[in-house]
Amino acid sequence: MEATKQWLSTEDIRIRDPFILTAVTDEHSFYYMYGTTDDNPWAGPGAGFDAYRSRDLRHWEGPFPVFRVATGSGSNASFWGKENFWAPEVHRLDGQYYMLASFKAPGYCRGTQLLAANHPLGPFQPLTNEPLTPPDWECLDGTLYQDDEGQRWIVFCREWLEVVDGEMYARRLKPDMTGTLGEPYRLFSASEAPWTILQGNDTHQGYVTDGPFLFSPRSGELWMIWSSYGEEGYAMGLARSQSGGILGPWKQENEPFFRKDGGHGMLFRTWEGQLALTLHCPNDTPRERAQFHSISIEQDRFIIERRHL
């Protein structure tokens, strides 16, 4: 994919739900950044997803159009997703690059779809023409997790707009990830975290679950960062699996670790080995920007050390 030829700083790029893939391509070590990039991802037809790449997390080349609904030959015009193109994340598995992203369409519930490409810059094509999340549930923000036995899972949110108290679920994937195995397992509800508050208006309120991301800080441990709303706005909290496995039970931290007007983040390692967090902040349109923070873990504490790596 060819980019619009320009170099941008992080502050130049409006993006929600940023996700970083580190990959060696074209004989260089790059950070690839994906996210929600449509001008209005809440209404009207979806256009697609753009990506950016960088050597230093400060200067970015792009945008690269990594997914479009209709692209001439290899057209995605028959793809079921028509609007609300949200939160792509990309993983390298089995020599391919897999994107999970959320879509919606008239007559369809919101769901997370799997797409694939041979290069981090695409073009990504739907692996099937149906989501991995239950077709009769309103779901979003699916993320990929592989356990110690090699079993792959999708972890996703069931929307508060449907169930009031937003829920987090896990579901086994087939080895080729073209479909699921068995029923979804409920991991927790948003209100189980003491720091979450009601979100919404006078006619509809609920507790939000957004943006799960799983990681193992030490052997035998499994943690999840995820987003909801707290006293100071959009925020991110931490949950720990008490069994060390995906099915939990999950214990929530009492307070969010990022508490004011930012969230939907993920963790990655820099090329220098530093654990890093990216998220979007602030949460209001059109001022959303990716932030990058160095992270340390001290015993059971999750500490944001500094901003701007």
C-alpha positions, 0 to 999 in steps of 0.5 A: 500500500502506498502512503500519502507521502508526508511525515507527521508527529504524534500530535498531528495524527488524530486517532482513537484506540491506538494499537502498536505492532512491532515488526521487521519489514523491508529490512527495517524495524518499525512501529506500526500504529493502527486505530479508529481513523474515520472522520466520524466513526459513529455515524454514516458509512465507514471508509476503512482504517489507516495505519502509520509507521515509525522508527522512534514513536515520534515521527510517523510516515503515512497514512497508509490505507490498510483496509477499505470497503471497496478497493477495485480488484479484490473488492470488499463491497460485499463485506457485511460491515458498513458503519462504525469501523472501530478499534483495529488491532494487528498480530503476526501469527503463522507467517501472516498478519491478522486484524481484529476490528469492530463493525456494524450494519443495518440489520446486524449487531455490532461485532468483531471481525477477523481480517488477514494480510501478508504485510502489516500495511495490508491490504487486509481482507475479511477472512470470512464474512461473519464476525467472531462474536455472537451474531445476536449480541451487541459486541465490540473491541475483540482482542486476541489471546493465546494461552500456554497450551496454544489455544487461541481465544477472542476476548470481547465486550458485550455492550452496556447499551444492550445489557446495562452492566457491560460484560467481558467475555472469552471464547475459544477460536478454531486453530485457523481462527475462521470461527469459534468453539463452544459458548462464550465464557463471562469473565466479569461485569463492569460494575465489579470494578469499584471505580466504575460509574454510571454512564449515559443520559436520563433515559439510558444509563449503564456501566461501560466495558471497552478495550480489553488487552491481556498480558503476562507480567510474570510466569503463571500470571495473567492481567488485563487492562480495560476501559470504562468511566470513572469519577474523572471521565474515561479511564483505564483499570487493571484486573488480575486472573486469580488462577493465572488462566483466561477463565479467572476468576478476575479480581479488579483493582480498587482504583483506575491506573489512568483516571482522567479522560483517556483510555482504550490502551494496550501494552508493547515492548519498544525495540530497546525492551522498555514496557510501554503503554499507548492509549488515546487522550483526550477522549473528545472528538476531534482532539484524540491523540495517541500517547506513549508512556513507559511502564514499570511493574513493581510486585503487584503495582502497575506504574506509569513512569513517564509520558513521551518515550 
